[in-house]
């Protein structure tokens, strides 16, 4: 609803190997593996989608405890623990 992906200038978003949350929707193939940076709802949604499709997913977050990162975005502690266990 009006949000835009964060695109640091130092990262070459080329639409072939590096995508943002908008351009990843245009993928014409299922990658064997993928690294997703972020711990917000969009990052978690894409991680779950790719994992369920059989892609090896690495979720990169700043917090050393994934459950803490999920709590920071407002998820209930029990829900955060369940999501963390499922990833």
TORBA-291773 format. One record per residue: x, y, z of N, C-alpha, C in turn; residue number from 1. Coordinates in steps of 0.001 Angstrom, whole numbers. Example, Ala and Ser with C-alpha at 12.3 -4.5 7.8 and 13.67 -1.06 7.14 Angstrom:
2
REC;13190;-5690;7800;12300;-4500;7800;13200;-3300;7800;1
REC;12850;-2250;7080;13670;-1060;7140;12900;30;7870;2
END
This chain:
87
REC;828;-1186;0;0;0;0;868;1243;0;1
REC;1570;1461;-1089;2362;2668;-1220;3798;2560;-778;2
REC;4212;1435;-221;5608;1314;217;6504;974;-969;3
REC;7788;1285;-819;8780;989;-1851;9927;217;-1225;4
REC;10543;-697;-1978;11681;-1429;-1436;12868;-499;-1213;5
REC;13645;-804;-184;14883;-67;94;15958;-575;-848;6
REC;16583;321;-1599;17600;-50;-2588;18869;757;-2360;7
REC;19780;263;-1513;21042;980;-1301;21798;1151;-2623;8
REC;22381;2315;-2820;23093;2619;-4071;24283;1701;-4308;9
REC;24858;1169;-3232;26050;326;-3340;25735;-1083;-3843;10
REC;24479;-1454;-3875;24092;-2807;-4285;23547;-2757;-5713;11
REC;24125;-3566;-6606;23712;-3525;-8020;22438;-4340;-8283;12
REC;21285;-3733;-8127;20027;-4407;-8420;19914;-4535;-9936;13
REC;20239;-5722;-10446;20323;-5912;-11890;19146;-6692;-12477;14
REC;18258;-7216;-11642;17134;-7973;-12150;17502;-9339;-12698;15
REC;18763;-9734;-12533;19218;-11059;-12967;19683;-11901;-11787;16
REC;20445;-11259;-10887;20948;-11967;-9706;20601;-11249;-8412;17
REC;20340;-9959;-8496;20007;-9164;-7313;18651;-8498;-7552;18
REC;17707;-8798;-6649;16333;-8321;-6801;15897;-7571;-5554;19
REC;14860;-6797;-5691;14190;-6235;-4531;12813;-6904;-4436;20
REC;12034;-6501;-3464;10753;-7171;-3232;9744;-6944;-4355;21
REC;9978;-5967;-5217;9104;-5770;-6372;9599;-6567;-7578;22
REC;10884;-6455;-7883;11411;-7088;-9091;11507;-8605;-8985;23
REC;11540;-9159;-7770;11617;-10616;-7625;10366;-11290;-8189;24
REC;9276;-10572;-8256;8044;-11135;-8819;8159;-11444;-10301;25
REC;9157;-10873;-10965;9344;-11107;-12393;10267;-12270;-12713;26
REC;10698;-13021;-11707;11578;-14169;-11954;10922;-15147;-12918;27
REC;11703;-15615;-13875;11191;-16573;-14854;11641;-17995;-14537;28
REC;12336;-18174;-13419;12850;-19480;-13023;12813;-19576;-11498;29
REC;12897;-20790;-10985;12955;-21012;-9545;14418;-21219;-9167;30
REC;14995;-20314;-8376;16402;-20471;-8018;16621;-21681;-7109;31
REC;17805;-22288;-7240;18177;-23413;-6376;18363;-22918;-4942;32
REC;18938;-21722;-4805;19131;-21121;-3481;18933;-19616;-3592;33
REC;18624;-19017;-2433;18388;-17578;-2406;18746;-17048;-1021;34
REC;19295;-15843;-985;19548;-15139;274;18605;-13949;321;35
REC;17888;-13813;1416;16940;-12720;1590;17395;-11899;2776;36
REC;17560;-10598;2563;18001;-9698;3623;16792;-9000;4225;37
REC;16647;-9121;5534;15555;-8444;6225;14806;-9377;7145;38
REC;14094;-8771;8085;13301;-9579;9011;11872;-9061;9114;39
REC;11486;-8244;8152;10119;-7738;8137;9166;-8747;7522;40
REC;7909;-8377;7508;6867;-9264;7010;7117;-9670;5557;41
REC;7513;-8733;4702;7733;-9046;3287;8871;-10047;3129;42
REC;9972;-9834;3844;11110;-10759;3767;10703;-12158;4223;43
REC;9953;-12234;5310;9522;-13531;5826;8555;-14205;4851;44
REC;7668;-13427;4255;6738;-14000;3274;7502;-14604;2094;45
REC;8465;-13862;1555;9242;-14392;431;10068;-15605;854;46
REC;10626;-15586;2049;11390;-16738;2537;10503;-17980;2589;47
REC;9298;-17834;3116;8369;-18964;3206;7933;-19441;1821;48
REC;7648;-18517;924;7220;-18892;-427;8318;-19702;-1113;49
REC;9545;-19165;-1121;10631;-19864;-1803;10949;-21200;-1127;50
REC;10913;-21243;204;11167;-22497;914;10126;-23542;542;51
REC;8864;-23140;520;7788;-24081;177;7866;-24556;-1271;52
REC;8514;-23782;-2131;8710;-24186;-3523;9957;-25039;-3712;53
REC;10725;-25246;-2627;11891;-26119;-2692;13227;-25415;-2809;54
REC;13235;-24104;-2732;14486;-23339;-2800;15175;-23357;-1437;55
REC;16501;-23477;-1441;17283;-23378;-210;17366;-21895;152;56
REC;16807;-21507;1300;16680;-20098;1683;17601;-19768;2851;57
REC;18340;-18662;2712;19097;-18076;3816;18486;-16719;4109;58
REC;18008;-16535;5323;17418;-15257;5739;18467;-14506;6542;59
REC;18876;-13338;6050;19915;-12531;6683;19254;-11427;7495;60
REC;19493;-11440;8806;18934;-10418;9684;20043;-9813;10534;61
REC;19810;-8621;11065;20825;-7943;11878;20907;-8482;13300;62
REC;19799;-8939;13839;19777;-9415;15221;20342;-10828;15287;63
REC;21124;-11123;16313;21711;-12460;16443;20679;-13502;16858;64
REC;19528;-13070;17327;18447;-13983;17724;17239;-13686;16834;65
REC;16926;-14582;15864;15828;-14311;14939;14508;-13981;15629;66
REC;14202;-14643;16723;12935;-14386;17421;12859;-12928;17869;67
REC;13999;-12340;18298;14015;-10933;18716;13688;-10010;17547;68
REC;14243;-10322;16382;13965;-9501;15204;12484;-9533;14866;69
REC;11874;-10698;14994;10447;-10815;14705;9606;-10077;15736;70
REC;10025;-10092;16989;9298;-9355;18028;9373;-7854;17771;71
REC;10508;-7375;17227;10681;-5937;16971;9682;-5409;15949;72
REC;9204;-6279;15058;8232;-5813;14068;6806;-5999;14564;73
REC;6659;-6403;15830;5350;-6434;16446;4673;-7783;16526;74
REC;5404;-8850;16205;4790;-10169;16304;4763;-10646;17748;75
REC;3701;-11304;18102;3575;-11942;19398;4734;-12925;19592;76
REC;5247;-13042;20816;6408;-13892;21084;6176;-15347;20687;77
REC;4970;-15866;20918;4674;-17252;20543;4615;-17427;19024;78
REC;4032;-16453;18346;3978;-16494;16891;5377;-16358;16311;79
REC;6188;-15460;16883;7563;-15290;16432;8354;-16584;16600;80
REC;8163;-17273;17716;8864;-18539;17958;8434;-19601;16944;81
REC;7135;-19656;16638;6638;-20628;15668;7182;-20345;14277;82
REC;7193;-19071;13874;7750;-18707;12564;9231;-19040;12494;83
REC;9954;-18722;13547;11379;-19002;13600;11645;-20495;13472;84
REC;10868;-21314;14151;11040;-22773;14091;10733;-23305;12704;85
REC;9789;-22681;12005;9377;-23145;10682;10331;-22739;9576;86
REC;11119;-21689;9816;12088;-21262;8805;13259;-22190;8853;87
END
